[in-house]
Amino acid sequence: MAARQVPRVLGRRTFATPASEPLTKKVEMTNWEKGHYIDYAGMNSRLNIVRQRLNRPLMYAEKILYSHLDDPHGQEIERGKSYLRLRPDRVACQDATAQMAILQFMSAGMPSVATPTTVHCDHLIEAQIGGEKDLERAQAINKEVYDFLSTSCAKYNIGFWRPGSGIIHQIVLENYAFPGALMIGTDSHTPNAGGLGMAAIGVGGADAVDVMANLPWELKAPKVIGVKLTGQLSGWATPKDIILKVAGILTVKGGTGAIIEYHGPGVNSLSCTGMATICNMGAEIGATTSVFPFNDRMYDYLGATNRKEIGDFARSYAAELREDEGAEYDELVEINLSELEPHINGPFTPDLATPISKFKDAVKENKWPEELKVGLIGSCTNSSYEDMSRAASIAQDALDHGIKAKSVFTVTPGSEQIRATIERDGQLKTLEDFGGMVLANACGPCIGQWDRRDVKKGEPNSIISSYNRNFTGRNDANPATHAFVASPDMVVAMTLAGTLNFNPLTDTLKDKDGNDFKLAEPSGAGLPSNGFDPGNDTYQAPPENRESVNVAVSPTSDRLQILEPFNAWDGKDALDMPILIKAKGKTTTDHISMAGPWLKYRGHLDNISNNMLIGAINSANGEANKVKNFTTGETDAVPATARDYKSKGIKWVVIGDWNYGEGSSREHAALEPRHLGGLAIITRSFARIHETNLKKQGMLPLTFATPEDYDKIQPEDKVDLMCTELAVGQPFTMKVHPANGDETFEVKLAHTYNEPQIEWFKNGSALNTMAKHNKK
């Protein structure tokens, strides 16, 4: 289907509301399922109830959430305080997290998921020598896991996207996202679907299980940060540069507890996939999710992906698919796109934002390795047709001048549809001729699935990617790799130069004859003029007869393990507990439960627990994975020490720093400490998803009421936790017994538990609570 290209027009778009298109019309959510309809009528009804109660203009993010309330009449609503009970439209899981989510769902004893759900195989394919070979290797290595996912999806009525189909977020955008919807996904970059006006929120697997099992999903009512866009992008500036700048403004903690809502006339100059890029990387600033209002660019994308009927239906509900006039944001950021420079963020954190005009100076001042070893484009963040077209235009300009990439160059298509379309339209060949290695339609190096061999571990070097996340060791497990994040345009330009000391806006290159030339500004179509080519069929629909399906789990497997319920709380205070580790500085979910080679154990809790906290820095010695066992006096690995305590019946705690658990949504970072005998994680502050994950597994996530109290506690001290004090809105006492013999002192701890969450703790986990209620 040919896509209608919309010129870049500034100003507010308005949509007609055709009287012939009532909200009760039956429109399927997706072309891949039958009987799941978009419920704009129900959304509108619930929203009107809340609108009458609040009697004020609403932001678009609020409209989506309130239109999905389980009890719009009685729900307490106060941003930043109330816990909303919501009914999402969909659940999406990637293969690494789906294993544990489905294992948990199986223990709930239900015959089918209650909410439309899909599983996407994208995380377990390691980048090594190229897409086709890497995919074949992954299918052989991961056969057991893929068989489990395939059979369990068939058994429980879940759509299954096989390996090679693409990255979960791109597949969701192309097939499942629609304006005004609410979706949860077991991956932190689920917000990508905000590019189609959907509130798509990253969660842990236990949250997904709740929704799959027909329970309301809880979310602390987010605040809403408005980002007003004016002007229009031009030249080398791209949508990626918008979120790179926002990350620099708000930092990795600035979006915590908030939804980022983009609005203003500048929105209409962005492609749908460009808006998705911006929403995707909102995860890097801790945002609950990010959204854009419905506009013509979304309508065009729905048409191009064979969902015109959804686009037409959205137009009939368009008045509620944007913010109300006069809506007031909790915080407002304004960006003039006409003045926006390309940015490069990093290294080691995604919020260190540097405009390209100042980047050379930053490289020199910080002594970052100037030689660029590898440039990587694609991933869930930047693998759209527009991204690949613009990247190919730069590569073609270089080839026309007789030169190719100086650095190693990789290309990751976001989906089979993108790969097939850019192969048909020629961009893929251009990128290969430029020197690119085309990787599988999967996450690959973005999540550490990269068998990198061009540098030794510990060797300082620089890489640049169009990915989203660049924490230390994230991409290649080398802590000395300086990873920078930029647009695909900037990555291709830098890769061509082979150095960080290159600004394509001002600098020249040498052509094959030694003559100077300047790269032309990139160009590319937002949508393919000849429509998308779907490529290979990679979807498995659930069968008509599911009763005869047997779920494949071998009792001798080292990759899959049926879950045993955690023990309930014993009803007592916990006394004289050791501190397993006092973590110093940034402790992300990568530090708590690493990905990379550990991904293969995502379905086996005991095996993957051997990576628990091995990346966290011990404040006692400044080293990772070296802690003192107080019972033996010996220094050992963190998991080994925890296992020893557990074998001796000793509960333990972890002390953490600011924003503990930022990064990926992986619930294994909460499951592992629970499995190895931990009781509480006590920090200065938590990242949202991780705090919820800990509660779900029966752990106690607690914060210092006075953050400076973190400094008063030494790694070899013992602590008492007055668990009997746990009550909604009440402080919690910890008694500290100093190892040096000083007098015991008390520290006040805070928490965010509500009554149902306290039941999770008492019963041992949210899953135990669910099973308890199902037995009644």
N, C-alpha and C positions, 0 to 999 in steps of 0.2 A: 504494500500500500504506500503510495507516495505521500510524503508528509508535507503539509502546507507550512512554508517558512514564514515566520512573522518578523517584520522589520523591527529594529530596535526603536521603540517609541517610549518617550517619557510621559509621565502623568498617570493619573489614576484610571484603571480600567473598570468599567462597569459591565454587568451582565444583565441581559433581559431575563425575566422570570416567566417563561411561557405558561399560560394558563392550562395548556394541554398536557403539561408535564407535572402531575400531582406527585407529592412526595411518597405516596403509597405505591407508586409504580414498582414492579418487580424487576430489579436489575441485579444480575449475578455479581458477586464480589470479584470473581476471577473467571477466566476461561477454562481453568483446570478443574473446577469443582461444580457440582450441581446442587441446588437447594440451599445455598448460602447467599442470602440477598443483602444488599446494602439497605440499612434501616434508617434512612434520613427522616422518615416520619416519626419513628420512636426517638431518635436523637433530638428532633425539633421539639417534641412534646416534653421530654425531660429538661431540655434547655429552657423552655418557657416557664416551667415550674421554678427553676432556680432564678431565672431572670426576675420573676415577680418577687421572690424572696429577697434578692440582693438590691434590686431597684437602682442599678448603676450601669454605665457602659462596661462591656466586657472585652477583654483581650481575646484574640483568637485561640490561644493556648487554653484559656479558661473554658471557652465554648466547647472545645473538644472534650476536655476532662468532664465538665459538668453534664454534658450530653450522654456520658457513659456511666453516670452514677448508678449504683445499685438501688439507692433510696434517695431520689432527688428531693422528696418532701422533708425527710428527717435528718439528712446528712449535715453535720456541722461543717461549715465552710469558713476557714480563715487561713489565708495563704501563709505558709511558713510554720503553721501550728497543727491544723487539723489533719487527721488521717482519712483520706478519701477511700471509700470502698467502691471499686470500679469494675465494669464488665467489658474487658477488651474484646475487639472483633476477631482478633487472630493471635496465634502464637507462631514464632519461627525459631528454629534451633539449628545451630551448626553442628557438624558431626562430633567435634571434640566435647562439647557440652551436652549434646543430645543423649549421649550414652548414659550419663548420670541422671539426666532428667527422666529418661524413659525407665531406667532401673527404679527410680523413686516412684514413678507413676504406676509401674507394675505392682508395687507393694500396696497401692491404694485399692486394688481389687476391682477395678472397673473394666467393662468390656470394650469401651471406646472412648476416645477423647470427646469432651463435651463442647469444645471450641475448635474451629478450624485450625489445623496445625500442619506445619511442614518441617521437614528435616533436609538439610543441605550439606553435601559432602565437599568441603572446601579446605579444611584445616590440616588434613593428614597427608598432603602431597608435598614431598620435599623437592625443592628446586635443586637440580644437579647438572643435567646436561641438555635439557630441552623438554618442551611440553609433552610430546607424545611418549617418549621413553620414560620420563619421570612419572607420567600417569600410569603406564604399564607396571612400573616398579611399585608404585603406591598400591595399586590394586592387588598385587601379589602379597606385599608385606601386610596390608591391612584387611585381607580377605575376611578374617574372622569378625572384625568390627563391622565391616560393610554388610556382611551376612546378618549379623545381629540387628543392625539398623534397618535393613531391608525387610526382614521378617517381622520385627516388632512394629514397624510402620504399617505393614500389611495387616497385622493382627489388630492394631488399635485405631485403624482408619485415619492414618496420617499420610500426607503426600510426601513422596521421597524423591529427591533430586540426586541422581547418582554422581559419582566422581567424574569430573570433567565438565559438569554442567555450568559451573561458575561459582562466584563468591556469593554467599547468602544475601548480602545487601543489594547487589546488583540484580539478582534473581527476583527479590522482593519488589524492587523498583519497577522492573520490567513486567511483572505478572500479578502482584498482589496489592501494592499500595494504592490507596485512593483517598481523595481529599475528605477531611473531617473524621477519618477513622482513628481508632486507637489500637495499637499493636504492641505486644511485648516480645522481645527476642533475647535469646540467651547468648548475647554477644554485645560488647559495649558500644559497637558502632552501628547498632540497630537504628539510631536516629537518622541515618542516611535517608530513610523514607520520608523525612520532613520535606524533601525536595518535591514531593507530590502532595504536600499539605496534610500529611498524616502525622499524628503524635506517636512516634515509634520509640519505645523506651527499652534500654538495655537492662536485663535483670539476671539474677542467678537462676539455676535450674529449678530450685524449690519454688520460686514464684511462678515459673512456667507450669509446674505440676499443679499448683492451686487452680490456675485458669483452665488447664486441660481437664481437671477434675470437677469443674463447674462451681468452684468457690469464687467469691469476689476477690479481687486483687487489691491489696493495700498500698497506698502511696501517700507519703506526707505531702500535703498540698504545696506544690512548688510556688515560689515567688516567680515573677516573670520579668526578665531583663529585655527591654526593647532595644533593637539595633536598627536605627533609621538610616536607610540608604538613599542618598541623593546622587545626582549626576549619572555618569555612564562610563563603563569600562572602555578602555581603548588600548591599542598598541600591545605591549607585552603584559599588561595587567590582566589577571584572570580571576574567576570566582575564588580559587584557592587562596589568592592574596588577601581576600576579604577576611577569611577565617584566620589566616596567619597573623593579620594585624589585630583582629579581635582577641586572639590568644595572647598577644603581647600586651594588650590593654587589661584584660581580665585575669590573666595568669592561670595556672593549672587549678587553682582553688576558687577562682572568681565566679564560676558558674554553679558551684555546689548548692544544691537545694533549689535550683532555679531552672526554668525553661527559657531558652533564648528565642525570642520572637522577632523575626526580621520583617520590616515593613517600610513603607515610603516609596516614592516614585522610582528610585533606582532599582527596585526589585524587578520591574518589568523589562529591564535590559539583560536579565540573566536567563540562561537556558534552564530547563527543568533539571538536567543532570548537573549543571553548575550549582544550582541551589542544593542539590543532594550532597555535593562535595562539601559545601559549607556546613550543612547539618551533620554530616558524618563526623567531621573533625571537632564538633562541639563537645564530643566526649573528652577531648584533650583539655578542656577547661572545667571539667567536672559537671557539666550541665546535665540535668535530668533528660532533656532532649532539646531539639531545636526545630522550629517550624517556619514555613513560609505560607502566606495566604494564597488561596487558589487564584490563578490568573491564566491568561491565554497561552503562556508557554507550557503550563501543565496540561492544558486542554490539547495542545498540539502533540505532546508526548504520549498522552493516552491514545490519541488517534493513531500515531505512528506504531504503537505497540498493540494494535488491534483491540482497543478498548474505548472506541468512540462513544458507545452507548453510556459508559460510565462518565465520560466527559460531559455529555449532554445532560445526564442526570445531575451531575455536580453543578451545572449552570442553574438548574432549577432551585438549588439550595445555596446559591452563591452568596446571598446576603449574610449567611451565618458562617461562611468559610473565609472570613477575614475579621479583623478587629472592628469593634464599634467605633464610630466617631466619638472622640472625647475619652477613650479608654486611657487610663493612667498606669504607666509601668512602674515597677518598684525601683528600677534604675534605667537610665537611658544613655545609649552610646550612639553618636552620629558619625557617619563616614561618608565623605564626598568621593564617589567612585571616580570622578573626573580627575581627582588629584592623587589617587591611590597608586603607589609604586609597587612593583613586584617585591616580594619579601622572601627571605630565606631564614628559616627558624632552626635553632639548635646551636651547638650540639648538646646531646644528653638530656634535653628537655624540650618539649614542643612549644613552650611559651617564650623562649628567648628569640624575640623577633627583631630582625635587622633588615631595613630597606636595602635594595640592591645598590643604591648610590653610596651606602656606608659600609658595605660588606667587606670590600678589600681592606679597609682600615681595621675592621674588627678581626679579620684573619691575621693581620700583622700584629695587632696589639695583643691578641690572645695566644699567639704562636700556634694556631691550628695548622695541622699538616696541609701545605698548599697543594700538593699533587692530589688530583682527584682519581681515586682508584676505580670506583664503580659508580655508574648512574643507573637508576632503576625507575621505570615508569609503569603505571598501571595500578593495581590493587583495588580494594573496594572504594577507595576515595577518589581516584582519578583514572578511570578506565572506560569512560564513555566514548561514544562515536566522536563527539566534539573534541575530547582530549586527544584521542589518537589522530584525528585529522590535523589538528594544530601541530602536534608533535611531528607528524609526517611532513608537514609543509616546511618545517625548519630543516629536517633531515634532507629533504629534496633540494633545498637551497644549497646545503653543504655539498651534496653529491653533484649538483650542477657546476660547482666550483672545483670539483675533483678531489674533495677531501671527505674523510669519514671520522667516526668516533675515535678519540684517542684513548678514552677510558673504556673499561669493560661496560657493556650496555645491555640491559635486560628489559623485556617487555612482558607484562602480565595482563592479558585480556581479562576483563571482569566477568565475562560470561561467554558461553558458547555462541550466543547470538551476536555479541560484539566481535568475537574472533572470526566467525564466518562472514560477517558483513564487511569487516575491514580487509579480509582476504579477498572477497569478491571485488571490492572497490579499489584495491591496490595499495592502501596505506600499509598493510602488513609487509608487503614486499619491499616497499621503500624503507621501512624501519629495519628490515633484515639486511638490505643492501648497505645501509648506513653502518651496519656492524652489530645489529641487535640479535640477541638470543631470545627467542620467543618461549616463555615458560608456560606451564599448564594454566588452565582457567581456574585458579585457586589462590589462596592467600600467600603461600610461598614465603619469600624473605621478609615480608611485612610482619609475620608473626614468629620469625626465627626458624622457619622451615627452609633453610638454605645451607647446603653443603658447600660452604665457601672454602676455597683452597688457595687463593692468590696471596694471602698474607698469613703469617703465623699468629697464633693467639698471643696477645700482649704487645703486638707491633702497632704503634700509633699509625693511623691512616685515616683518610677522609672518604666518605661516600655521600651521595646525595640522591634522594628519592622523592617521588610524588606521593609517598605513603602518608600516614597520619601520626604515627607514634615513633619516637626515637630515643626511648630511655636507654641507659647504658646496657650494652650487650643485647639489646632487643632483636636486632636483625641477624647478627652472625655469631652471637655468644662471645664476642671479643670485647672486653671492657675498654680497650684502647681505641676502638673504632669511633671516630667522630662522625655521627650520622646527622645529616642536615635534611630538612624537609622544605620542598618548594613545589611550584607548579610543574606539570610535565614539560611545559615550554622551557622553563629555566633549567630543568634537568638535562634536556637534550642539548641546550646551548652550552652548558658547563661541561657536559660529556664530550662535546665536540672540541672544546678548548683543552680539556684534560687538566684543568687547574681551577682552583677556587678564585683565583685572581682574574676573573673575566666578567665583564658587565656587557651583555649583548646590546644594551641600549646605547652604549657610547664607544665600545672598543671594536677594533677590527681584528680579522683573522687573515692568515696567508692562504691563498688558493694554491692549486697544484703547481703553478708557475712562479710562486713567490710573491704575487701581487696582493696588496691589501684589499680586503672587501669587508663590508659590514652586513651582517645577517638582516634579511628583510623581516618586517614584523610578521608574526605567525598569523595564519588564517585557517579557518575550518568551519564546516557546516555543523550546526547544532544537531541536525537529524539527517539521515541518509535520504537523498532525493529519490532513490529507488526502493525505499522501504528497508526494513531489516530482514536479513536472511537468518532463519531460526537455527540453521546448522544441524548438527546431529541430535536425534531425539534422546534426551537423557532423563526423562521423567517417568517415574513409576507411580501409577494411581493405585489406591487400595482396591483389592479385588471385591467382587460382589459377595462372595462367600468367605468370610473371615474366620469362621469357627474352626475350620480345619487347619489353619495356619499354626505352625509351631515356632515359637521364638527360639532362635539359635544361641544358646549359652552353654559352653562346655564347663563341667565342674572342675576340670583340671586347667582351665585357661589362666594365663598370666596377664591377660589384657581385659578380661571381663569378670566381674564378681557380683553375685546377687547380694544386695545389701541386707545387713542385720540391723534391727532397730537399735538406736542408742538407749542407754539406761536413763530412766527418769531421775530427776533431782531427789536426793535423799531427805530433803526437808530441813537440812541443818546448815549452820554457818560453816564455811570452809576455813580451816585453821592451819597455820604454820606451813604455808605453801611456798615452794621455791619459785624464783623468777627464772624461767627457762632461758630467756634472752631479753636484755634491754636493748631494743633496736634503736639505732641512732640515725637520724636524717631520713631521707626519702626511703620509704618501704612500700613499694608498689606490689600489686598482685604477681608481677614477674619475680620479685624478690621472695614472695611467700610461697608461690607454687609456679616454678618456671615452666615455660612451654618448650619449644624446640623438641629435643629427643624425648622429653617426658610426655608429649602429647599421646604417645601410644598407650599410656597407662590411664587415660582419662576414664575408662570404664572399670578400673580395678583400684578401689580406694586404698587397700593396704600397700600395694606396690607404689602408687604415685605418692603416698605419704613419705616415701624416702627422699622427696625433694623439699619437704616442709621447711621453709625459712632459711634455706641454704644460701640465699643471696642477701639476706639481711645483715647489716653491719652491727656487730656486737660493740656496744659502747665501752665494754670493759677492756677490749684490746684493739679496737679499730679494724678487726678482721671479720670476714664472713665465714660462717659454718664452723666456728670454733667456740664452744662454750664449756664452762666448767660444771662437772657433775658433782653436786654437793655431797652425795653419798659416798663417792669414791675418791674425790679430790682430783680426778683425772680430767683432761681436756679431750672432748670428742665432738663429733658432728652433731648438729642440732637435732635431727631426727633420731639418731641413735641414743642421745641423752634422754629425749622424750620417751622413747620406747622403754628405756631402763626404768625411768620413773613410773611409767604405767605398769610395768611388770611387778613393781614393788608397792602398787596401790597408792602412789603419791600423785595427787593432782597438782597442776602447775599453772602459772600465768605468764603472759608476755606483756612487757611494757613497750609502748610504741610512741613515736614522735607525731608530728603534724600530718594530717591528711593520709593517715595510715590506710593502705588498701586501695590507693588510687590506681587507675588503669583498667585492665580487662575485667569483665564481669565474672570471671571464673569462680564458681562456688567451691572448687576444690581448695581454694585458699582458706575457706571456712570449714570445710569437711575434714581436712587433714589435722588441724589442731584438735578438733573434737575427737577424731578417731584415735589420736595418740595421747589422749588423757588430759587435754587442757580444759580449764574451766572458764577463764576470762582473758580478754585482750583489753588492756588499759592504756589509753593513748591521750595525747593532747587533742586530737580530732580524727574523725573517720571520713573516708570517702563513702558516699551514699550507698552504693550497691553492696560494698563489702560489709558495712554495718548491718544491713538487712540480711545478707547471707549468713552472718554469724548468729543473728537471732534465730533464723530458721533452723539452724542445726543445734540449737540448745546451748550455744556459747553465750557468755555475757560480754557484749561490747560496752565498755564503760569509758568515760572521759574524765580527766582531772577537772574538777570544778574550778580550780586555780591552775592554769597551764604550767606555771612555774614549779609546781610540786613535782613535775617530771624530774627536775634536777635534784630533788631531795633524796631520791631513791637510788640505791646502789645495786648493781647486778647480783650481788651475793646476799642481799637482804632477804628475809622471809616476810610473807604477808598473810593477814587474815582478811577474808571477805565476809561481811555480815549479810549473807544471802537472804536471811529472813527479813531484812529491811526492804527488799525489792517491792516497790509500790509505785503506781503511776504518779509522776511529778514530784517524787520524793528523793532527796539525796541518799547516797549509799556510802556506808563507812568502810574504809580500808584501814586496818592497823598494820603498821610497818615495824618489824623487829630488825633493827640494824645489825649487820653482821659484825660490826666492830664493838658490840656490847653496849652502845649508847642506849638511852631510854627509849622505849617504844613510843611511837607517836601516831596520831590519826591523820588521815587524808580524806577529804570529802570527794566523792566521785559523782558524776552526773550520768544520766542515761536518757534514752528517748522511748522507753517501753510504754505501750498502752496495755489495756487489760487482756485482749486476745494474745498479744505477744508474750505476756507474763505466763500465760497458759502454755505456750510453746516451751518456755524454760522449765516449767514445773513438770511437764510431760516428757521432756527430754529432747523434743524437736517439734517443728511444725508438722512433719509427716506423722509422728506418733499421735499428735492431736487430731489430725485428719482421720487416721485409722480408728482412733477411740470413738469419734463421732459416727463413723460409718458402721460401727458395731451396735450402736444404740438402736 
